[in-house]
Amino acid sequence: MLKVLKFGGSSLADSSQFKKVKGIVDNDDSRQVVVVSAPGKRHSDDNKITDLLYLIHAHLKYGVSYDSILVMIMDRYAEIRETLGLTTGIEKIIDDTFAGIDKKTPVDFIVSRGEYFCARLMAEYLGYHFVDAADWLMFDYEGKVDTAATEKKLREYKDSYGTIVTPGFYGAMPNGDVRVFPRGGSDITGAIAAAALNADVYENWTDVSGILMVDPRIVPDPKTIARVTYDELRELSYMGASVLHEDTVFPVRLKDIPVNIRNTNAPDDAGTIIRENFDDELEEEHERFITGIAGKRNFSIINIYKSRIGEDKLGLLRQVLEVFARYGVPVEQIPSGVDSFSVVFPSDSIRVKKYDLMHELSENEMIDNCSLTEGISLIAIVGRQMAYRTGVSGKIFKALGENHVNIRTIQQGSDEINIMVGVFDEDFNTAIRVLYESFAK
């Protein structure tokens, strides 16, 4: 059994969080490869180390002293070293690093040092071997991960050392220059490491006990999703849910390695398991058949009417979509009726061209009438079990109707794992609470 673990910034914010990480790793001999982020915020008024490093780069760019910022960074790592009684000379490592930095130093190198310094301390604390991500995570000259070279190098290090701590967020170009992933890239590093080593499980440790069924800012203390497929995850993420983005775990999805989202502050919680599919069905999944609920505000609808449109509907639809494409307006949905259809899209996309777009549509000889409705929210009810349940749409209509929520649009995906409803923005929170109370509890 081999587990690859990734710890996020909140899990590494100070020495007390380091102690929790050690307890988690020591509790399971299969936890042999650890990927770390840079220390995050200790409290709401604190700074993330990565943000401070970006600030240093900005100071360098404009020739402004960054000494006070470097002191803040140094103090964070020194607190960890001193409190935990480590011998790694982190202050000298930091001093030596910044002694060689000037305004010509690439930003990628500067901001990657947060993970590098953290990994140096964590390796000593766990008694694991430190392996720099720049020594195994290889990019090609186009900035894409060289999967074959990356897997070969990491396997060699794993075979040599057995247990490893490595920084997340970055790797190296063929010429040795450091290159970072987008923000949140430590998740990608962890997934790449797990895939390279054919791990049995990829554990992603953060500050929540898995993925929540609904936004806790709308529904207090919502339940955690026990298991979710990648397709469900993608639907929830697309609709704005604060979940691990499907793209960040693509490497482990290819090899069907389970991802386990866990809470560093509550390590006994089971968290959420993410897989391509599940062969069985848990009792709780059978009872509620809803995996999660998510939504986004600020959409608009343009309604197109043409009496006795008949066979001309396809041609008219093509013309309308060509207008939207010409104005650069992304289309979210196209609900259709006998003599009409609607186009749903983000309101911000036509903010400065609303009247021009509507005027061009109204001048189309094939259109009898068109109207614009603004202030619409889209809510997705996601669940892989919905395809095997009858009357789900009717239950949604009934629940929302009984709570005086007017449904403006409704659409079901072709894979039948989600139903999306459009409601007025002012009904957004009410609709989500009603759906959660009706289907998720």
ROLOGU-156832 format. One record per atom (N, C-alpha, C): residue in one letter; x, y, z. Coordinates in steps of 0.02 Angstrom, whole numbers, plus 32768, in hexadecimal, padded with zeros to 4 digits. Atoms other than C-alpha are relative to their C-alpha. Example, Ala and Ser with C-alpha at 12.3 -4.5 7.8 and 13.67 -1.06 7.14 Angstrom:
# ROLOGU-156832
A802D7FC58000A82677F1F8186A802D803C8000S7FD67FC57FFDS82AC7FCB8165S7FD980378025
This chain:
# ROLOGU-156832
M802A7FC48000M800080008000M802C803E8000L7FDC7FC18004L804380AB7FCEL7FCE80397FFBK80297FC48002K7FF181517FF3K802D803D7FF5V7FE07FBF800BV802981F97FAFV7FD480358020L80267FCD7FDBL7FF5828C801CL801480457FE9K7FF27FB9800CK7FE683437FF2K7FE080298038F80197FD57FCBF7FD483C4807CF7FFD80487FE7G80097FBB8016G7F8E84708054G801C80338031G7FE27FCB7FD8G7FC68517809AG7FE480078046S801E7FFA7FBES7F4A851A812AS80187FC8802FS7FE880397FD9S7F8F84718163S8049800A8016L7FB97FF67FF4L803F84BA816CL800F8047801AA7FFA7FB97FF1A8020856981B0A8033800F8038D7FD17FF47FC9D808A8556824ED80157FBD801FS7FE5803D7FE2S80DF84DA82C2S7FC97FD2801AS8036802B7FE7S803A849D830DS7FE17FD87FC8Q801A8025803AQ7FFE846D825FQ80327FCC7FE9F7FCC80328010F80A48416823CF7FF87FC2802CK800880397FD2K808483AB82D6K7FC57FD47FEBK803A80288017K7FDA83778292K80137FD77FC3V7FEA8024803BV802A834781EDV802A7FC38013K7FD680387FE9K80AB82DB8246K7FD67FC9801FG802C80327FE2G8023828582A9G7FDB7FD87FCBI802380228037I7FC6825D8208I802F7FD07FDCV7FD080298025V8060821B81AEV80177FC5802AD7FE780367FD4D809F81B68243D7FCC7FCB800EN8037802E7FF0N7FF481658257N7FF77FC97FCCD800B80308036D8002810481B3D80417FF67FDAD7FBF800E8020D80A080B18171D7FFC80067FB4S80067FFC8049S805B80B880C0S800580487FE6R7FFA7FB98013R8065817780C0R804A80117FF8Q7FB77FFF800BQ8111817C8071Q8018803A7FD5V7FED7FC8802AV810F82107FF9V7FD4803C8012V80247FC57FE8V80DF82BE8037V8011803C7FD5V7FF97FC38027V80C383587FCAV7FE6803A802AV80157FC87FD5V80BB84008024V7FF880417FD9S800A7FBC8019S807984AC7FF9S802B802F802BA7FE17FCD7FD5A80C0854E803FA7FD0800F803AP802C7FF07FC7P807E858180ECP7FCB80337FEDG80387FD3800DG7FD485D380E1G7FF4802E803CK80127FD17FCAK7F7A864B8155K7FF67FDB8042R800C801A7FBCR7F7D862B8211R7FBD801B801CH803F7FE17FEBH7EE6869E8229H7FEB802F7FC8S801E7FDA8037S7E78871081BFS8029803C7FEBD7FD87FC4800FD7EEE87A681CAD80477FF07FECD7FBC80158010D7F89874181A0D800C80017FB5N7FEE80048046N7FE5873080FBN80167FBA7FEDK7FE4803E801BK800686988090K8048800D7FEAI7FBA7FF78014I80BF867E8071I8005800E7FB5T7FFD7FF68048T80A186737FB5T7FED80477FEED80127FBA800ED804A871D7FB7D8039802F8011L7FC67FD67FEDL80E087688011L80377FFA7FCCL7FCC80098033L8155871F7F8FL7FED80247FBFY80157FD98039Y80EE876A7F02Y800C804B800DL7FF57FBA7FEEL80FA880F7F60L804B80127FFBI7FB87FF48007I81B887FF7F67I8012800A7FB6H7FF27FF88048H81BB87E87EABH7FEA80447FE7A80177FBE8014A815488867E96A802F80378019H7FD07FCF7FE5H81CD88E77F07H804080007FD7L7FC480048029L826088A87EA2L7FF680237FBDK80107FE38042K820C88DC7E00K8005804C8000Y80027FB77FFCY81F9898F7E3CY8039801D802AG7FC57FE87FDCG829D89997E9BG7FF280178047V80127FEE7FBBV824C89A47F47V801B7FCB802FS7FE5802F7FCFS829989547FE2S7FCA7FCF8017Y802F80337FE8Y824788B08016Y80177FE28042D7FE2801C7FC3D82A9889880B7D7FCB7FEE8035S8032800D7FCCS821088A58129S7FD67FC27FEFI8027803B8015I81B3882280C2I80297FC1800CL7FD5803A7FF6L824787AC80C8L80057FED804AV7FFF800D7FB8V824C87BE8186V7FC17FDA8014M803F80237FF1M81958789818DM80047FB67FEBI7FF880458018I81BD86EF8125I802F7FD9802CM7FCE80207FD6M825686C6818BM7FE37FED8043D801D800D7FBDD81F686D3822FD7FD07FC57FFER802F80378004R8171865881F2R80257FBD8002Y7FDA803F8002Y81F085D081C9Y80297FF5803FA7FD880067FC2A825B85F68262A7FD57FE78039E802D80187FCBE81C485DC82D3E7FF77FB57FFCI800980488009I81AA8530828AI803F7FDB8014R7FC080227FF1R826285008296R800E7FFF804BE7FF07FFB7FB8E8278853E8349E7FCF7FD9802BT803380227FD7T81D584FB8390T80077FB57FFAL7FFB8048800BL81F1844F8344L80467FE5800EG7FBD80157FEFG82A9844B8375G80277FE27FC5L7FDF8019803CL82E6843082C2L8045801F7FF9T7FBB7FE88009T839B8446828DT800C801E7FBCT7FF77FE38043T8381847A81D8T800A804B8006G7FF17FB87FFCG83CF852681C5G7FD680287FCFI802E7FE18030I833785718172I800F80497FF6E7FF17FB98008E836B86248195E8039800A7FCEK7FC87FFA8030K8410860B8138K7FEA7FED7FB9I801980148042I83B685B180AAI7FDA803A7FE0I80277FC7801AI834086458098I802F803A7FEED7FD07FCA800ED83CF86C480A4D80277FF27FC0D7FD88011803BD843686688022D7FD680047FC1T802D7FFE803AT83A0865A7FAET7FF680477FE8F80107FBB8014F837787137FB0F803E802A7FF3A7FC27FDD8011A842C87487FA7A800D7FFE7FB5G7FF580088048G8429870B7EF3G7FC580177FD6I803C7FEB8024I8382875B7EC4I8003804A7FF0D80057FBA8014D836E87FD7E63D7FC480087FD2K803B7FF38029K82EE884D7DEFK7FFD7FD57FC1K8000802C803AK832287D77D63K7FED7FB88011T801280447FEBT82F8873C7DC9T7FB77FF17FECP804580108015P825E86E67D7EP7FD17FFA803CV803180037FCBV81C186F47DE6V7FF27FB88015D800D80467FEFD81A886387DDCD80307FE68035F7FD080187FCEF824886187E3CF7FF1801E8045I800B7FDF7FBFI822086997EC3I7FC47FE38024V803C80167FDDV816F865F7EE7V80017FB58010S7FFA80477FF2S81A285A77EE5S80257FF28041R7FD7800C7FC5R821285BF7F7CR7FD77FF3803FG802A800E7FC6G818085B87FF6G7FF97FB6800CE800680497FFBE816685007FD1E80447FE0800EY7FBD801B7FF7Y822184E07FC9Y801680048049F7FEC7FF87FBAF824585268077F7FD67FD3802DC802D80297FD7C81AD84CC80BFC80147FB77FFDA7FEE80468009A81E284268077A80427FEE8023R7FC1800D7FDER8291843680BDR7FF57FF3804BL800F800A7FB9L824A8447816DL7FD77FC0800CM802B803A7FF6M81C583C28158M80277FBF7FF7A7FD9803D800AA824283428117A80277FEE803FE7FDB80107FC2E82AD835181B3E7FCF7FEB8037Y8030800F7FCAY821483508225Y7FE47FBA7FFBL801B80448009L81CF82B081DAL80367FCB7FFEG7FCA80328009G8279825E81C4G7FFF7FE27FBBY800380158045Y82588250810AY803780227FD8H7FCD7FE3802AH82CF8278807DH7FE280397FD7F80167FC88029F82BD8323802AF80147FF57FB8V7FF380038047V82AE831C7F6DV7FE2803F7FE0D80177FC2801FD82A283C27F10D7FD47FEF7FC4A802D800C8039A821083C77E96A8022800F7FBEA7FDC7FF0803DA828684147E17A802C7FC77FE8D7FD580398012D82E783717E18D7FD87FC57FE3W80278038801BW825683027DE2W7FC480147FD5L803B7FEC8026L81C183657D9EL801880297FC4M7FE27FE3803CM81F5838B7CEBM7FCB801D7FD1F80287FE18036F81A484057C71F80277FFC7FBFD7FDE7FF98040D81C884087BB8D8003804A7FEEY7FF77FBA8011Y81F084A97B5BY7FBE80247FF1E80427FE2800BE813784C57B38E7FDB800B8042G801F7FF67FBEG811384C87BF3G7FD27FC88015K8029803A7FEDK80BC841F7BF8K802A7FCE8028V7FDC80317FD8V80EB83987C75V80187FC77FD3D7FE4803A8024D815F83167C28D7FF37FC3802CT801880357FD5T810282837C72T80327FC68006A7FD2803A7FFFA817E81FA7C42A803E800F802AA7FC47FEE7FDBA821782567C85A7FF0800B804AT80147FF37FBBT81BA828D7D22T7FF67FC08027E800D803F7FDDE817D81DF7D4FE80407FD9800BK7FC180257FF9K822881927D30K802B801C8039K7FD67FE27FCDK8283820E7D9FK7FE37FF68046L801D80077FBDL820782067E30L80057FB88018R7FFA80467FECR820781487E2FR80477FF08017E7FBB800C7FECE82C4814A7E39E800D801B8047Y7FF87FE47FBDY82BF81BC7ED1Y7FDB7FD68034K802680297FD1K823881537F23K80247FBE800DD7FDB803E7FF7D829C80B47F06D803E800A802AS7FC27FF37FDCS833881057F4ES7FF480118049Y80097FE57FBDY82EF81597FE8Y7FC57FE28027G8039801E7FDDG824B81018010G7FCC80328014T802F7FCD7FE9T81FB81968065T801A80457FEAI7FED7FC18021I81FA82448016I7FD380388016V80267FC17FFDV81C482F78037V8017802A7FC5T7FEF7FD7803AT81BC83647F9CT7FD2803D7FFEP802A7FC48006P817D84167F7BP7FCC7FF87FC8G80307FFC8035G80DF84317F17G8009803F7FD8F80067FC08023F80B684BA7E9AF8030800B7FC6Y7FD17FF08035Y814E84B27E29Y80277FC37FE9G7FD28031801BG81C5844C7DBFG803680257FDBA7FC97FE08024A825284717D44A7FF97FF77FB5M7FFB80048049M826584977C8CM803E7FD87FECP7FC580278015P82E484357C23P80438023800FN7FC27FDC7FF1N836484BF7C44N800C800B804AG7FF97FFB7FB8G834B84B37CFFG7FDA80388021D80267FC97FE3D82E285517D15D7FC17FE68022V803C80127FDBV825785437D95V7FC280197FDBR80407FED801DR81A685467D50R7FC97FEB8031V8036800F7FD1V810A854F7DBDV7FC07FEF7FDBF8044800B8018F805B850D7DA2F7FD6803E8013P802D7FCB7FE8P7FC685847DB5P7FF77FFA804CR800D80027FB8R7F9485B17E68R7FD67FC2800FG801F80407FF1G7F5B85127EBFG80267FC77FE1G7FDA80328024G7FE184B67E60G801B7FC7802AS7FE980387FD7S8015844D7EF5S7FD17FC47FFAD802F8037800DD7F7783E87ED6D80157FD97FC2I7FEA8020803DI7FB983C57E28I803E7FD6800DT7FC280247FF0T806483947E6BT7FF07FBE8024G8012803C7FDBG801583197EE5G7FE27FCB7FD3A801F8030802DA7FAC82CA7E5DA80337FE27FD0I7FCC8019802CI804182BB7DE9I802B7FCD8024A7FD7802E7FD9A80A782697E73A7FDC7FBE800CA8027803D7FF4A801C81EE7E9DA7FFB7FD57FC1A80058024803FA800681C17DE6A80437FE17FECA7FBD80188013A80C281AF7DC8A80137FC18027L7FEE80387FD5L80D281357E59L7FCA7FCA8003N803980307FFEN802E80D97E36N7FE87FF48047A801580047FBAA7FF781007EE7A7FBB7FDE8005D8042801E7FF3D7F6480A37F33D7FCC80358010V802C7FC97FEDV7F1B81467F76V802880417FFDY7FE47FBC7FFDY7F3D82007F5FY7FD780268033E80227FDB7FCBE7F11825B8001E8010804A7FFAN7FF87FB88005N7EF483167FF0N7FE7801E8042W80117FE87FBDW7EF88363809EW7FF8804C7FFFT80107FB98000T7EA8840D80B8T7FE080138043D801D7FEA7FC0D7E408469813BD7FB57FF28003V804780157FFEV7D95841B8114V7FFD7FB57FFCS800780497FFES7D58836A812FS7FDF7FE57FC1G801C8017803EG7D3883488079G7FD880367FDCI80287FD28028I7CC683987FF8I7FB98004801DL80427FF67FE3L7C2683E3803CL7FC97FFC7FCBM80388009802EM7B7D83C07FECM7FE680437FE4V801B7FBF8013V7B5384797FE2V802A80368021D7FDA7FC77FE5D7BA085248005D7FED800D8049P80107FF57FB9P7BAC853780C4P7FEE80488010R80167FBA7FF6R7B9185F380B0R7FB580077FF5I80487FFE800DI7AE085CA8078I7FDB7FD0802EV801D80327FD4V7ABA852C80DBV80327FF18038P7FD1800C7FC9P7B0B85238187P800D7FB5800BD7FEB80447FEED7B6C848481AFD7FE47FCA7FD0P80198033802FP7B4384218110P80267FBF8006K7FE080417FFEK7B6D83698100K803A7FFD7FCFT7FC8800D802CT7C0E832C80B2T7FED7FCA7FCDI800A80338033I7C0982CB800FI80317FC7800DA7FD580397FF2A7C4B821E8035A80287FE97FC3R7FE08017803ER7C7081ED7F81R7FE580287FC6V80147FDA803AV7C6D824D7EDEV80287FE97FC4T7FDC8012803DT7C9A82207E2BT801E803F7FE2Y7FE07FC88020Y7D07828E7DBFY7FCD80287FD7D80327FDC8027D7C7282B87D50D7FD5802C802EE80267FD87FD0E7C0E82F27DE7E802A803A8019L7FD27FCC7FE8L7CA483537E26L800580387FCDR7FFC7FCE8035R7CB283AA7D7FR7FC2802C7FFDE803F7FDA8002E7BFB83DD7D80E7FFD8031803AL80037FD57FC5L7C0684227E32L803380397FFBS7FCB7FCD8006S7CAA847D7E10S7FED80347FCCY80147FD18035Y7C6884CA7D6FY7FCB80318019M80367FD67FE6M7BD1850E7DCDM80158027803EG7FE87FD27FCDG7C3E85677E4BG800E7FE28044A7FF3801E7FBFA7C4F84EA7ED9A804B80038010S7FBA7FFC7FEBS7CEF84FE7F3ES80197FB9800EV7FE980457FFBV7D3284517F1BV80447FFB7FDEL7FC2800E8024L7DD584067EE0L7FF17FFD7FB6H80107FFD8048H7DD684307E27H80157FC07FDEE7FF380408022E7DCC83977DB8E804180017FD9D7FC37FFD8028D7E5C83D47D4CD803F7FF5802AT7FC580077FD6T7ED483D37DE1T80107FB78011V7FF580467FEFV7EBF83187DFAV7FFC7FD47FC1F80048026803FF7EBE82E57D42F80327FC67FFDP7FD180388004P7F5D827A7D52P7FE97FC18025V8017803B7FDBV7F1082087DD6V7FBF7FE57FE3R803D80188020R7E6B82007D79R80127FCF7FC8L7FEC802C8037L7EC581B37CE4L80117FBA8018K7FED80427FE6K7F0281257D53K7FCE7FE68033D803580147FD1D7E63811A7DBCD801B7FF58046I7FE780017FBBI7EC1813D7E5DI7FCF8028802BP80307FDB7FD7P7E45816E7EE6P8020803E8020V7FEC7FC37FDEV7E5482207F29V7FD78006803FN80227FF97FC0N7E2A82387FE0N800C8046801CI7FFB7FBD7FE4I7E0782EA801BI7FF77FFB804BR800080097FB7R7E3182F180D5R800D80428023N7FF87FC37FD6N7E3783718163N80397FF78030T7FC680047FD3T7EDE838C81B9T7FEC800D8048N80167FEE7FBCN7E8183D5824FN7FCE7FCE801DA802E80357FE9A7E0B833F825AA80137FC07FDCP7FE680398027P7E7382AB821DP7FD87FC08005D8029803D7FFBD7DF682298258D7FC380017FD2D80387FFB802FD7D71826A81E0D80137FDC7FBFA7FF28028803CA7D6281FA8147A800B802A7FC2G7FF87FD48039G7D57828B80CEG7FD87FE97FC4T80228010803FT7D2282798018T802E7FD77FD3I7FDC80298031I7D5981F27F9CI7FEA80147FBAI800F7FF08046I7D6582227EE4I801B7FC87FD4R7FEB8034802FR7D68819B7E5ER7FDB80087FBEE80217FFE8041E7D3881807DA9E7FB87FE68006N8043801A7FF2N7CA481167DE2N80047FD1803CF8005802D7FC6F7C6980A97E72F7FD37FC57FEED8025803D8012D7C2E7FF67E5DD7FC57FF3802ED8036800C7FD0D7BC27FF77EF8D7FDB8041800FE80287FC77FEDE7B45806E7F46E7FF88000804CL80097FFB7FB8L7B4B80A97FFAL7FB7800C8011E80467FF87FECE7AA980AA805BE7FEA80497FFDE80127FBA7FFFE7AAE81678070E7FF8801B7FB8E80067FEC8046E7AC8817B7FB3E7FBE7FE97FE3H803F801B8019H7A31810E7F90H7FC58029801AE80377FDE7FE1E79C4816F8008E7FF680467FE4R80097FBA8015R79E8821F7FCBR800F800C7FB6F7FED80018047F7A3382017F1BF801980437FE5I7FE37FC08013I7A7182B67F17I80478003801BT7FBB7FFB7FE9T7B2E82CE7F1ET800F8046801AG7FF37FBB7FEAG7B36838B7F29G7FD680327FDAI80267FCA801EI7AE484317EFEI802D803D7FFCA7FD77FC48009A7B3D84CA7EB7A7FDE802E7FCFG801F7FD0802EG7B0F85677E5AG8028803F7FF6K7FE17FC0800FK7B43860C7E0EK7FCB80347FEFR802F7FC9800DR7AEC86B47E03R801280247FBFN7FF27FCE8035N7AE2873C7D7FN80027FE27FBAF800980158045F7AA486EB7CE0F7FC580287FE3S80387FE08023S7A2D87327C5ES7FE37FCF7FCDI8021802A8032I79B186E47BE4I7FE5802D7FC8I80217FE08039I798487207B36I7FCF7FCD7FE3N8035802B8019N78DF86D57AFEN7FF080127FB8I800C7FF68048I78C486C07A42I7FBD7FDF7FEDY804280198013Y781286AD79FDY7FF780057FB3K801180008047K77DC867E794BK7FC37FD27FF7S803E80268009S772A86487925S80077FCE7FC7R7FFF80368032R771D85A378C8R80457FFA7FDFI7FBB80008019I77D8859978BAI80117FC17FD9G7FF8803F8024G77D584E27884G80487FEE7FF0E7FBD80178015E786B84A9781FE803480388001D7FD17FC88000D78B885577826D802480098043K7FE37FF57FBEK78E4854378DEK804B7FF68000L7FB9800E8001L798E84F778BBL802780397FE0G7FDF7FC98021G79BC85827843G8001803E802BL80047FC57FD5L7982860978BBL80307FF8803CL7FD3800C7FC8L79DF85B9794BL8049800C7FEBR7FBC7FF68018R7A7D85B778E2R8010804B7FF9Q7FF67FB88008Q7A68867078B8Q800A80238044V7FFC7FE17FBEV7A4D869F796EV80437FF08021L7FC080137FE2L7AE5863D79A8L803B80237FDDE7FCC7FDB8023E7B4D86917921E80068048801AV80007FBD7FE2V7B1A873A796AV80237FFE8044F7FE080067FBFF7B4C87017A18F804C7FF67FF9A7FB9800C800BA7BF386C279D5A802380407FEAR7FE27FC28019R7C148766797CR800980338038Y7FFB7FD27FC8Y7BF687C67A1DY802A7FE3803AG7FD680207FCDG7C62874C7A80G7FDB7FEF8040V802A80117FC6V7BD487157AF2V7FFD7FB48008P800480487FF6P7BE686657B3BP7FB97FE98010V8044801A7FF6V7B4785FD7B39V80017FC88034E800380317FCAE7B19859A7BD4E7FCB7FCB7FF3Q8037802E800DQ7A72854B7BA4Q7FD680197FC5I802F7FED8035I79F485497B14I7FBF7FD98009P804280207FF9P794885157B55P7FD5800E7FC3S80267FFA803ES78CD84F97AC7S7FB77FEF800AG8047800F8003G781184FD7AA9G7FEB7FF47FB8V8018800D8044V77A284DF7A11V800F803A7FD1D7FF67FC5802BD77AB859079CCD803280318020S7FD27FD27FDES783485D77A3AS803D7FD9801AF7FC8801B7FDBF78DC85BA7A88F8021803A8026S7FDF7FCE7FD7S794586157B09S804B7FF28001V7FB780067FFAV79FE86367B1BV8013801D8044V7FEA7FED7FBCV7A47863C7BCBV804B800D7FFEF7FBA7FED8004F7AEE86937BE4F8013802C803CP7FEB7FD57FC8P7B5686F17C68P7FF080497FF1S80147FBA800BS7B1487A27C7ES803B802E7FF1D7FC67FD58009D7BC187EF7C87D801980007FB8S7FE580078044S7BE787B37BD6S7FE080317FCEI801E7FCF802EI7B7088347B88I7FF880448022R800A7FC37FDAR7B8088C07C07R8005803F7FD5V7FF57FC38027V7BC289407B89V7FE47FFA7FB9K801980098044K7B7088F87AECK7FB87FE67FFFK8044801B7FF9K7AC288CC7B2AK7FD1801B7FCAY80307FE2802DY7A6289477ABEY80107FF17FB7D7FED80128044D7AC689237A20D7FEB7FB97FF0L80138046800AL7AA988687A35L7FB57FF97FF7M804980058004M79EF887B7A55M7FE680217FC0H80167FDE803DH79DD88F579C4H800B7FD37FC3E7FF1802B8039E7A31887C794AE7FCF7FC57FFDL802F80378000L79C087EE7981L7FBA80177FECS80447FE78010S792288587975S7FF880127FB7E80027FEF8047E7950888878C2E7FFD7FC27FD4N8002803E8026N795587D1788DN7FB97FF27FE9E80438009801CE78C187B37818E7FDF7FBF8015M801D80407FECM78AB87027857M7FE680018048I80147FFD7FB9I788C873B790BI7FC3802D8007D803B7FD87FF3D77DE8776793CD800A802D803DN7FF77FDA7FC2N781287AE79E9N803A7FE38027C7FCB80187FD3C78A687A47A5FC8000802C803ES80017FDC7FC0S78B487D67B15S803B7FEA802BL7FC8800C7FD4L793C87E07B98L7FE97FFD8048T800D80067FB8T792B87A27C4BT80437FFB8024E7FC17FFF7FDBE79B887CB7CC3E7FF57FE98048G800580137FB9G79E087997D77G7FED7FB8800BI800F80477FFBI79DC86DD7D61I803B7FDB8020S7FCD802D7FE3S7A3A865B7DC9S7FF47FB97FE7L800480468014L7A6185AA7D92L80177FD4803AI7FF1802E7FC9I7A60851D7E12I80027FB97FE5A7FF880458017A7AA0846E7DEEA7FF57FD0803AI800A80387FD2I7A5F83D67E4CI80247FC57FE1V7FD38032801DV7AE583517E30V7FFC7FBF8026G800180417FDFG7ADC82977E52G80007FC87FCCR7FFC80378031R7B0F81FB7DF3R7FC77FCF8007Q8038802E7FF6Q7A7B819D7E3DQ7FBE801A7FE3M803F7FE38017M79F982137DF2M7FE57FDD7FC2A80158021803DA79F681B47D4EA7FD57FC2800EY8025803D7FEEY79AB811F7DAAY7FC4800D802CR80397FEE7FD7R7923817E7E06R7FCB80217FD4T80377FE18025T787981AC7DC0T7FE5803C8026G80227FC77FE1G782482527DE0G802C80338021V7FD37FD17FDFV78BE82B47E13V7FED80487FEES80117FBC8015S7890834D7DABS7FBF80188022G803F7FEE7FE0G77DF834A7DF0G800980138049K7FF27FF17FB9K782183477EA2K802280448007I7FDE7FBF7FFEI789183DC7E7CI7FCD80387FF6F80347FCF800CF77FE843E7E33F7FD48009803EK802E7FFE7FC6K779184117EC8K80218024803BA7FDE7FE37FC7A781384417F4BA8009804B7FF7L7FF67FB8800CL783A84E97EFBL7FBE80247FFDG80417FE18005G7785850F7ED3G7FE0800C8043E801D7FF97FBDE774C84F07F85E802280378029N7FDC7FCA7FDDN77CE85707FBCN8002803F7FD7H800B7FC38027H779785F17F3BH803D80167FD8V7FC77FF2802BV783385E47ED0V7FEB7FF27FB8N801580068046N780C86047E19N803A7FE57FD6I7FCD801E802CI786D85947DA0I7FFC801F7FBBR7FFE7FE08042R78A285F17D03R80187FD17FC9T7FE780318031T790285657CABT800E7FBE8023I7FEC80417FE5I792484AD7CC2I80217FD87FC9Q7FDC80278032Q799F843C7C6AQ80237FC68022Q7FDD803B7FE7Q79E4838E7C83Q80377FEC7FD0G7FC980148029G7A8E83587C45G7FF47FBC7FDFS800B803E8025S7A9982CB7BC7S80187FC38027D7FE880387FD8D7AF8825F7C44D7FD47FF4803DE803380087FCBE7A6782767CBFE801C80028046I7FE67FFA7FBCI7AD7829E7D53I7FF18045801EN80117FBF7FE3N7A9983517D67N7FC0801C7FE2I803A7FD98016I79FB83B87D5BI800E80488014M7FF17FBA7FF3M7A1284747D4BM7FC080297FFAV803A7FD58002V798B84F17D76V801780498003G7FF37FB87FFDG798885AC7D5AG7FCA8022802AV802F7FDC7FD5V7939861C7DDEV8016804A8001F7FEB7FBA7FF9F793A86D77E00F803680068036D7FC87FF87FD1D79D587157E5BD7FE880068048E80187FF57FBCE796E87487EF2E7FE87FBF8021D801680417FE5D793486937F06D803A7FCE8006F7FC7802D8003F79E386497EF8F800C7FDA8041N7FF380207FBFN7A0686287FB1N7FC67FD48017T803B80267FECT795485F07FD3T7FFC7FBE7FDAA8005803C802AA795785757F42A80337FCC8015I7FCC80307FECI79FB85267F79I7FEF7FE18044R8013801B7FBER79BF8515802DR7FC67FCF7FF9V803A802C8009V791A84C87FF4V80167FBE7FE1L7FE9803E8021L7971844B7F82L80297FD68030Y7FD880277FD0Y79EC84198009Y7FD27FDF8034E802D801B7FCEE79638403808AE7FD47FC87FE3S802E8030801FS78F883A1800FS80237FBF7FEAF7FE0803A8020F7979832C7FC5F80407FE78022A7FBD80127FE8A7A1E832C8024A80017FE98049K7FFC80107FB9K79F3831A80DBK7FE77FBA800F
